Amino acid sequence: MIKIGIIGGGAAGFFAAIHAAENGAEVIIYEKTSKTLSKVKVSGGGRCNVTHAAFQTSHLLKNYPRGVNFLKKAFREFQVRDTVEWFESKGVKLKTEEDGRMFPVSNDSQTIVDVLRSEADKKGVRIELKSAVKKIEPKDDGFLLFVGQKAEKVDRVIITSGGSPKQEGYTMYQDLGHDIAAPIPSLFTFNTPGESLKNLPGITVPNAHVRLEGTKLSYEGPLLITHWGVSGPAVLKLSAFGAQWLHDHNYNANAHIRWVSELKEEEIRNTLLKYKSNHPKRKVGGYPLFELPKRLWEHLIEKSGMNSDLVWMNVSKKQINSLEQHIFCYILHVNGKITFKEEFVTAGGVSLKEVNPKTMESRILKGVYFAGEVLDIDGITGGFNFQAAWTTGYIAGKSSTT
Ligand SMILES: Cc1cc2nc3c(=O)[nH]c(=O)nc-3n(C[C@H](O)[C@H](O)[C@H](O)COP(=O)(O)OP(=O)(O)OC[C@H]3O[C@@H](n4cnc5c(N)ncnc54)[C@H](O)[C@@H]3O)c2cc1C
């Protein structure tokens, strides 16, 4: 019987363990803390956003800033439909929310924790808590895993130790000869310390378009103004896809915001001019256009050099131009970031060129497999990170037993 040591008892570790044990292997999970699956437990605000209803691989792949080519091959083996079917086959039904995120119908992450633990238990997976693996020593006929004072001999190793914000978190794998893509933060909100916009905290715009000046990166979606700057799906997406660029520019950049993403500049202008001619005696601040929140509308008016009490017939051409610009391309200076607490993810990790996406086996050292966030793969918020963990965990578990 093949003996497999798994380093890390998170989502990827459990999924790998269950599928390796199902194929007849003797499996031990080494978990350095006193609890397994802690991230699953806190994920999705305690509800666990298990995956995303992106059933076509081409759609699914658009949500991974790093690792697309690798995942393209991996998703052929196990994708969203397989995740849904697997959980359902174990009695956990998933539901889809309006934005595509999928959660257990119980709305409780404990359901996911319980099913993973119970499946691992049924398949005879041994779990060693408070057992940090400190070193992996390759031998002619397997590996020695150094755990605390003892060294355990295994035939194969699956590494599922998760992401690390520090390069030192990957030293053990560098020692095996693996390249590490330097860890950098992904999924953060933008700080705008010098901007008056942050005086409007709590305002949400349903469909803004945000572009990063100097790049081709732009995303649409809800945008939230916070006490420190801007957040919301459009900003988080931009932070993930622009993670490297923003890191290289020390989080100093200009973001261009179009408050109504679906409108062209000309359409905005025509609406402003039409309103001016149809309602010459109305106050500019009285009736927000484009369904923008009142406080934001007043702010845009002020930025365009107008007073809310000004009536439309007295608005000059220059002021119309300025208002059009502030609606179509509001320039916001970003200086710094805040990690998005809901779903903190590290970009970077074990370089993908040294791992076979069809098996998750190291191309450097046979018998070593990787899965989950330890790899240089990351998704945006919405269930994509767990989907990558299920897929890579499944493949590593299955292929390590053959
Ligand atoms: C607050 C929060 C909410 C999130 N919500 C979601 C969500 O709803 N949907 C989504 O898709 N993603 C979410 N994510 C991201 C998601 O949780 C991760 O992508 C996913 O957990 C990665 O799984 P993993 O098994 O690779 O790593 P982890 O879950 O990090 O597990 C790694 C395990 O390895 C252990 N370990 C590390 N080193 C060693 C060692 N040397 N020896 C032994 N054990 C070791 C760690 O203690 C840990 O238990 C969230 C993240 C956070 C922080």
Ligand as a Chemical Component Dictionary entry (heavy atoms), coordinates in Angstrom:
data_LIG
# 
_chem_comp.id                   LIG 
_chem_comp.type                 NON-POLYMER 
_chem_comp.pdbx_formal_charge   0 
_chem_comp.three_letter_code    LIG 
# 
loop_
_chem_comp_atom.comp_id 
_chem_comp_atom.atom_id 
_chem_comp_atom.alt_atom_id 
_chem_comp_atom.type_symbol 
_chem_comp_atom.charge 
_chem_comp_atom.model_Cartn_x 
_chem_comp_atom.model_Cartn_y 
_chem_comp_atom.model_Cartn_z 
_chem_comp_atom.pdbx_ordinal 
LIG C1  C1  C 0 -11.050 35.160 5.769  1  
LIG C2  C2  C 0 -10.969 34.409 4.477  2  
LIG C3  C3  C 0 -12.139 34.110 3.778  3  
LIG C4  C4  C 0 -12.068 33.441 2.564  4  
LIG N1  N1  N 0 -13.239 33.132 1.930  5  
LIG C5  C5  C 0 -13.190 32.459 0.749  6  
LIG C6  C6  C 0 -14.383 32.069 0.091  7  
LIG O1  O1  O 0 -15.495 32.251 0.601  8  
LIG N2  N2  N 0 -14.270 31.446 -1.121 9  
LIG C7  C7  C 0 -13.052 31.173 -1.702 10 
LIG O2  O2  O 0 -13.002 30.602 -2.788 11 
LIG N3  N3  N 0 -11.906 31.491 -1.060 12 
LIG C8  C8  C 0 -11.947 32.099 0.145  13 
LIG N4  N4  N 0 -10.768 32.423 0.781  14 
LIG C9  C9  C 0 -9.517  31.899 0.218  15 
LIG C10 C10 C 0 -9.418  30.408 0.574  16 
LIG O3  O3  O 0 -9.699  30.255 1.952  17 
LIG C11 C11 C 0 -8.032  29.835 0.264  18 
LIG O4  O4  O 0 -7.737  30.056 -1.090 19 
LIG C12 C12 C 0 -8.027  28.319 0.545  20 
LIG O5  O5  O 0 -8.315  28.103 1.919  21 
LIG C13 C13 C 0 -6.674  27.710 0.220  22 
LIG O6  O6  O 0 -6.702  26.370 0.646  23 
LIG P1  P1  P 0 -5.345  25.590 0.933  24 
LIG O7  O7  O 0 -5.758  24.249 1.422  25 
LIG O8  O8  O 0 -4.460  25.681 -0.229 26 
LIG O9  O9  O 0 -4.633  26.412 2.091  27 
LIG P2  P2  P 0 -5.077  26.706 3.589  28 
LIG O10 O10 O 0 -6.544  26.690 3.717  29 
LIG O11 O11 O 0 -4.342  27.933 3.971  30 
LIG O12 O12 O 0 -4.510  25.468 4.407  31 
LIG C14 C14 C 0 -3.140  25.249 4.586  32 
LIG C15 C15 C 0 -2.942  24.508 5.896  33 
LIG O13 O13 O 0 -1.583  24.098 5.984  34 
LIG C16 C16 C 0 -1.123  24.257 7.320  35 
LIG N5  N5  N 0 0.342   24.311 7.256  36 
LIG C17 C17 C 0 1.127   25.280 6.722  37 
LIG N6  N6  N 0 2.431   24.950 6.805  38 
LIG C18 C18 C 0 2.475   23.713 7.389  39 
LIG C19 C19 C 0 3.548   22.844 7.747  40 
LIG N7  N7  N 0 4.816   23.147 7.509  41 
LIG N8  N8  N 0 3.233   21.658 8.340  42 
LIG C20 C20 C 0 1.931   21.311 8.602  43 
LIG N9  N9  N 0 0.878   22.133 8.281  44 
LIG C21 C21 C 0 1.157   23.303 7.670  45 
LIG C22 C22 C 0 -1.820  25.542 7.749  46 
LIG O14 O14 O 0 -1.870  25.644 9.153  47 
LIG C23 C23 C 0 -3.186  25.387 7.113  48 
LIG O15 O15 O 0 -4.091  24.716 7.972  49 
LIG C24 C24 C 0 -10.822 33.074 2.018  50 
LIG C25 C25 C 0 -9.649  33.371 2.725  51 
LIG C26 C26 C 0 -9.727  34.016 3.937  52 
LIG C27 C27 C 0 -8.469  34.315 4.699  53 
# 
loop_
_chem_comp_bond.comp_id 
_chem_comp_bond.atom_id_1 
_chem_comp_bond.atom_id_2 
_chem_comp_bond.value_order 
_chem_comp_bond.pdbx_ordinal 
LIG C1  C2  SING 1  
LIG C2  C3  SING 2  
LIG C2  C26 DOUB 3  
LIG C3  C4  DOUB 4  
LIG C4  N1  SING 5  
LIG C4  C24 SING 6  
LIG N1  C5  DOUB 7  
LIG C5  C6  SING 8  
LIG C5  C8  SING 9  
LIG C6  O1  DOUB 10 
LIG C6  N2  SING 11 
LIG N2  C7  SING 12 
LIG C7  O2  DOUB 13 
LIG C7  N3  SING 14 
LIG N3  C8  DOUB 15 
LIG C8  N4  SING 16 
LIG N4  C9  SING 17 
LIG N4  C24 SING 18 
LIG C9  C10 SING 19 
LIG C10 O3  SING 20 
LIG C10 C11 SING 21 
LIG C11 O4  SING 22 
LIG C11 C12 SING 23 
LIG C12 O5  SING 24 
LIG C12 C13 SING 25 
LIG C13 O6  SING 26 
LIG O6  P1  SING 27 
LIG P1  O7  DOUB 28 
LIG P1  O8  SING 29 
LIG P1  O9  SING 30 
LIG O9  P2  SING 31 
LIG P2  O10 DOUB 32 
LIG P2  O11 SING 33 
LIG P2  O12 SING 34 
LIG O12 C14 SING 35 
LIG C14 C15 SING 36 
LIG C15 O13 SING 37 
LIG C15 C23 SING 38 
LIG O13 C16 SING 39 
LIG C16 N5  SING 40 
LIG C16 C22 SING 41 
LIG N5  C17 SING 42 
LIG N5  C21 SING 43 
LIG C17 N6  DOUB 44 
LIG N6  C18 SING 45 
LIG C18 C19 SING 46 
LIG C18 C21 DOUB 47 
LIG C19 N7  SING 48 
LIG C19 N8  DOUB 49 
LIG N8  C20 SING 50 
LIG C20 N9  DOUB 51 
LIG N9  C21 SING 52 
LIG C22 O14 SING 53 
LIG C22 C23 SING 54 
LIG C23 O15 SING 55 
LIG C24 C25 DOUB 56 
LIG C25 C26 SING 57 
LIG C26 C27 SING 58 
# 
